[in-house]
Every structure is written in C-alpha cells, then in structure tokens.
Amino acid sequence: MSLADKIFIDMCKDILENGTSTEGEKVRPKWPDGTPAYTIKKFGVVNRYDLSKEFPLLTLRRTALKSATDEMLWIWQQKSNNINDLHSHIWDEWADADGSIGKAYGYQMSVKHQYKEGMMDQVDRVIYDLKNNPFSRRIMTNIYVHQDLHEMNLYPCAYSMTFNVTQKKGDDKLTLNAILNQRSQDILAANNWNVVQYSVLVHMLAQVCDMKVGELVHVIADAHIYDRHIPIIEELISRPTYDAPKFTLNPEIKDFYQFTRHDVSVENYITGEQVKDIPIAI
C-alpha cells in the first residue's frame, strides 16, 4: 500500500465515521437536478506527504497526472483564467461565453506587485526568494483576494501556498517544503488531484532552484464527502492497493516557465478501475 492510499483511506473513514452532516442546513451547492447537495464533513484535516520518499498518486484508482499538471501550470505558469488555455474540461461549468472564470486563480497570479526589488507577480516572487533568500519565512502566495471575489466565477478552494526551506544535516542541497491551504475540498472529486498537482509544483520549483524535495503538508478547513458520493467512496476505499509508482520530472528543465505537462511521467503505476461519471455539485 502506498502512503497516499493509506492517508486517503484513513481520512475517508474518519469523515464517514466521525464527521458531521449538513443535511437540513441551508447549503449553496446543488446537484444538476436542483436538489441541495449535502455533505458529511470534518473540520481541519491535515495530511503530510514526504515527497522525498514517495510520489503521492493514489493506486485505488488512476489520477490523471498530466491533466493535473496541466491545470497547475495553467494557474502558476500561464497565469490564465481562460479555459481555452486548458487541455481538459474541468472548468467548463464556471466559464462564461468567452471562456473566462473571472478574476480567479491564474488571474491573481498574473497581477504584479511592488516590492523593494521591483515589480513582480506572486510566482516570480516565490522563485526570486527561493533563489536569493531561501530561509525567509515570508515565501508564500495568496489568491483569495477579497476585493476581487465579486468578479470570480468560483471562489478559490486551494488558495495559498507557503514555502519553507530547511538544511538537513549532511546534505549538500537545501530541501524545499510547502504547505497547501485549502478552504474546502470535495474529497472524491478533488483530493488526490490537488495533492498530485501541488506535489508536481514542489518538484518543479525544487529542480529549478537546485534543491531537494521535502514535505507537502495539506491543510483542509472543510474536508467533505457529498451525500451522493458516499457509496462510491465506500466501494473505493475497500479496493486492493498497490505500491507507489516511480515519478520522473524532465531533468533538463531549469526554467520554471519551460515545463509542460509532458515533462512529468510515472513508471509502474498500477491502479484499480477508474471511477466514472462522478456527479459534481455546482
């Protein structure tokens, strides 16, 4: 069993056994038929992934590594808020007629801010500090910008990354660690997807900054399983598990802006059958 599988199974069991239900409450999300989408949820879930030991792809079912990477690069590298720049359709429900999701996600990453060192956007600021001031405790991003929320088609779920660099005794390279903060997460549809894409991000930033990968800590304020997902989750976590696959990032890339979704790959990725036609609450 991979560590990612164990974390996922334990988290799902904890939510189902010890979580609280929102049934009967006034909830925003609805199913496509207009029915309120209730959840069982846990507050303040924290999961830790040691990326130096294992790449956290679930083996219970397949997570699309290249598609997850593509969405992350859409936000962090292209800094786009238009679905026409994506190679998948996961954002289609939130886009307007022109393909825009408003001032959300990639838009916020594209905004330049004044620093003592000059004008930079949040991504370039992170890379600058990792290369020039790696032990700073101020290396972070935040795309939950209140003044722009009214112009976002969806409020950011994964909204903040905090980077922290450590020097392990005896290592010639520094180690890059990160915390992903998420206000809300649909565990079935998005949990491993988010873990995988931000693990790829840590790998990419570590490589271009000549560091080793360390831990990714995932903090979820509202970790929930939707009512119509419960039987799917129960079946999923009862499946056989397999060893974690071997992850490879193209070692030739030294500039973050040169990575593509084709620069990530895995070997020996054995999984259970894909879960199809997952109902998504909007």
N, C-alpha and C positions, 0 to 999 in steps of 0.2 A: 504493500500500500504506500502510495506517495504521501508526503506530508500534506500536500494540498488537499488530497482526498480526505485525510483524517480531520483536518481543520474544517472542511466543508460539512462532513457528516456530523461531527460533534456540534457544530454551530446550528445546523438544521434541527437536530434532535433537541437541543436546548430551547430553540424558538418554539418548536411544536409542544414540548412538554412544560416549559416554564414561561412562555410568552403570554402577552395579554391580547385580547381580541378587541377590534374596533367595531365589531358588529353593533348596529344600532346608533353609532355615532354619526355626526354629520361629516362625511368624507368627501374630498374633492374628486378622486379618480372614479371613473365609471368604466364598465365593460362596454364593448361596441353596441350591445343591445340596450344600453341605458341604465342597466342595473348598477347600484352602488358597488364598488369594488372594496370589500372589507379585507382586513389582514389580521394575521397573528404576528405580533412584533416583540422584539427585545430592544431595550434602550442600551446604548453604549457598548456595542460589541467591538472587541479589539483582537485582531488576528496578526500574528507575526510570521513572516516568511524569510528564512535565511537564504538569500539568493546565491550565496557562495557555495551552498550545499546542493541546491535543487532548484529547478525552474518550475514554478507552481501551476502547471497545466493539469486540470482535472483529468483523471482517466475513467471516471464514472460515465462520462460522455465526452465527445470531442468539442473542444473550444477552438474556434477558427483563429489561429494565431495571426495569419497575415491580415485578415479583416480587422481584428482587434488592433493590430499595429497601425493599420491604415487610418482608423478613426483617431488614434492617439496622435499620429503625425498630422492629420487634418487640423487638430486643435493646436498642437505645440510647435509644429514646423511650418505648415502652410498658414496657420493662424486664420483659418477660414471659418465663416459662418454660413456657407452656402453648400447645400447638399450636392450640387452638381460637381463639386470638387472631390466627392467621396466615391469609392468603388463599391459601396453597399447601399442598402435602402433603409437602414435602421433609424434614420432621422426623418423619413418622409412624412410621418404623421404630424410633425411640428413645423414643417416648412411652409412658407407662403407660396404664392403663384410664381414668384421669381426664384424660389429655392432657398431663400434666406430664413434663418431661425432667429433673426433679430440680433440684438447686441449681447449675444451669449457666447460662451465657450471661446472659440477661436478669435472672435472679435475682441474680447477683453485681452487676449494675449498679444494682439497686434497694436494696442494702444501704447504709445511711447510716453515715458515719464521723465521728468528732470531729476537727475542725480548729480552729485558732486563731480562724477566722472563724465557727465554728459547725458544726452538723451538716449534712453534705451527702453525697449519693451521688457516685459517680465521674464521672458525666456532668455533673452540676451543678458539680462542682469544676473540670472542664475548662473549661466555659463561663465560670465566675467568673474563672478565671485568665487566659483569653484576653482578657477584657474589662478586667480590673483589673491584671494583671501579665503582659502578653504576652511579655516577654523572659525569663520564668522558664525554667529548664532542667529543671523538675520537672513539666511538664504531661503527664500520662500516665495510662493506665488499665491494669489487670491483672486478668483474670478467672480466672487459673489459681491458684486458692486451694487449697492442699494440704489444709487441714483439712476441706474440703468435697468433695474428689474422690470419696470413697466414696459420696456421695449424688448424684453426677452420672451420668446415663444415658449420657453421652458426654463424655469429657474435652475441653475446649475446643481446637480446632485453631488458629483465629485468636484469640490470647489477649491481645494487648497493642497499644495504640496510643500512640505518643509524638508529641506535637505540638511544633513548633518554629517560631517566628515570626521573620521576617527583615525588614529595612528596605532595600529596593532603592533605590539612588541615583536621585533624581529622582522617585520615586513619592510620591504624597500619601497612599497607603494602605499598611498593613503587608501582608505576604504570609504566608499560612498554609501550612506544610509538615507532612508527617506520615510516620511510619514504622509500617507494619503488620508485626508479628511473628507468624509462624505456625510452629508446631512441625512440622506435617505437612500435605501437600496432595496430594489426588487431582487431578492436572493436568487430565485430560479433564473430569471432572465439575464441578470447583470453581474452577479457576484464574481464569478471566475473571469468573466470578460474584463472587468475593471482591474482585477488583480493582475491578470496577464499583461494588459496594455501598459500599466504603470511599472510592472517589473521590466518590461522591454525598455521603457523610458530610462529607468535607473541603469540598465546595462549600457544603453547608448551614451548617456551622459558620462558614465564612468569611463567608457572607452575613449571618448574624445577629450576627456580631462586627465587621461593617463592614471586612472585609479582602478581599484578592485571594487567589485560589488559586495555590499554587505546586506543589511536587513531592509525589507519593506514592511512597515507597520501600517495596517489598515484599520482606521477608526471609523465606525459606522454609528451615527447617532440613532437612527431608526432603521434597524435591520428587520425586514418584514417578508412574510410569505403570504401571498394573496390567497383568498379562500378557494378559488378555482385551481390553484397550483398545489394545494395540499396533497391530493392523491398522486400527482406527478412527482413531487418531492419524496413522498414515502416510498414510491417504487424506485426512484433514482438512488436513494441512499442505501437501498437493500442490495444493490448490484455488486458483483465482484469488482475488485480494484486491482490495479497493476502498478508496476514500478514507474517512477517519473521518467519522462523522456530526456534525452540529451539536447540541450539548447545550444544553438550556434548563432553568433552575430558576425556578419562580414567583418573580418579584422582589418581590412584595407581602408575602411572609412574612418577618417579622423576629424571630419567636419560634420557636426550635427545636421546641417542643412543638406547634406548629401545622402542621408539614409533614405531608403524606400522600403515599402512593405516586403520587397523581395530580398532584403538583406537579413531577414530572420528565417531560421529553419529549425526543425527538430528531427531527431532520429529516434527510432524505436518508440514511437508514440502509439501505444496500444490502448484502445478505449472500448467502452460499451457502445451500444447503439445510440445514435443521435435522438434527442427528444424533438419531435417535430410538432409544428402548429401550436406553439405555446401561446395561449391567449394573453394579450397585452392590454393592461388597463391604461386608459388615457385620461 
